[in-house]
Amino acid sequence: MYRIGELADLFNMKSDTLRYYEKHGLLSPSARTESGYRMYSEQDAVLLKFIIRAKSVGFTLNEIQELVSIEMNKSQWACADVKGRVDIKLDKISAQIAELQRFQKGLKELSDSCCGGDESAEYCSILEALDDSYKEHRHVHHCDKVLHHDAEEK
């Protein structure tokens, strides 16, 4: 049996993390001492390792709680149920990666459009691109990297 601090040390984490997992129903002590100390069994340590591994591949605490429930009742679930949950998470992660790549592309374009010099930011191309009124007030950028024309010259 492990006290909370011993189990936390075993997995190089803080006792507060174990309390947090307990609060969210992921892990509960197998017993308590007469003085109220949480005591964890070897099975609890195995479950904590499962939780840590699930967290390390990106599952949220709610998703981990669901996986723990499945883990505790394996005979009532099909492998397809577990794979389905992983595939849903994989789709979400793929969508997040695509969104981050869009962010990266947009930021790269903003960065490339500006010289980053010591000049006043009054006509900074980045600020102009982000400003809603940008299309109404086009100027020649002071870095001469991007040439803007007045709206009337279209």
RASULNOR-V414075 format. One record per residue. RES is the residue in three letters. D_LAST is the distance of its C-alpha to the last C-alpha in Angstrom with 1 decimal. Layout:
# RASULNOR-V414075
[[RES,D_LAST] [RES,D_LAST]]
This chain:
# RASULNOR-V414075
[[MET,77.7] [TYR,75.0] [ARG,74.3] [ILE,70.6] [GLY,70.3] [GLU,72.0] [LEU,69.8] [ALA,66.7] [ASP,67.9] [LEU,68.6] [PHE,64.9] [ASN,63.7] [MET,62.2] [LYS,62.9] [SER,65.3] [ASP,62.6] [THR,60.7] [LEU,63.8] [ARG,64.2] [TYR,60.5] [TYR,61.2] [GLU,64.3] [LYS,62.5] [HIS,60.0] [GLY,62.9] [LEU,62.3] [LEU,65.5] [SER,68.7] [PRO,71.7] [SER,74.7] [ALA,77.0] [ARG,77.5] [THR,80.3] [GLU,82.7] [SER,80.7] [GLY,77.4] [TYR,75.9] [ARG,73.7] [MET,75.2] [TYR,73.3] [SER,75.0] [GLU,74.3] [GLN,72.6] [ASP,70.3] [ALA,69.4] [VAL,68.6] [LEU,66.4] [LEU,64.6] [LYS,63.9] [PHE,62.4] [ILE,60.2] [ILE,59.1] [ARG,58.3] [ALA,56.3] [LYS,54.3] [SER,53.7] [VAL,51.9] [GLY,49.6] [PHE,51.5] [THR,51.2] [LEU,54.4] [ASN,54.2] [GLU,53.8] [ILE,56.6] [GLN,58.8] [GLU,58.4] [LEU,59.2] [VAL,62.3] [SER,63.4] [ILE,63.2] [GLU,64.9] [MET,67.8] [ASN,68.2] [LYS,67.4] [SER,69.8] [GLN,67.9] [TRP,64.6] [ALA,63.5] [CYS,61.8] [ALA,58.9] [ASP,58.4] [VAL,57.9] [LYS,55.7] [GLY,53.5] [ARG,53.0] [VAL,52.2] [ASP,49.7] [ILE,48.0] [LYS,47.7] [LEU,46.4] [ASP,43.7] [LYS,42.7] [ILE,42.7] [SER,40.6] [ALA,38.0] [GLN,38.1] [ILE,37.7] [ALA,34.6] [GLU,33.1] [LEU,34.0] [GLN,32.5] [ARG,29.2] [PHE,29.6] [GLN,30.5] [LYS,27.4] [GLY,25.1] [LEU,27.0] [LYS,27.0] [GLU,23.3] [LEU,23.2] [SER,25.9] [ASP,24.5] [SER,21.2] [CYS,23.4] [CYS,25.7] [GLY,28.2] [GLY,29.2] [ASP,31.1] [GLU,28.1] [SER,27.3] [ALA,25.6] [GLU,23.4] [TYR,20.3] [CYS,21.8] [SER,19.5] [ILE,22.0] [LEU,22.2] [GLU,18.5] [ALA,18.3] [LEU,21.3] [ASP,20.3] [ASP,19.2] [SER,17.1] [TYR,15.2] [LYS,11.9] [GLU,12.2] [HIS,13.3] [ARG,11.7] [HIS,13.7] [VAL,14.9] [HIS,17.7] [HIS,21.0] [CYS,22.3] [ASP,19.6] [LYS,19.9] [VAL,16.4] [LEU,13.5] [HIS,10.8] [HIS,7.9] [ASP,7.6] [ALA,5.9] [GLU,5.6] [GLU,3.8] [LYS,0.0]]
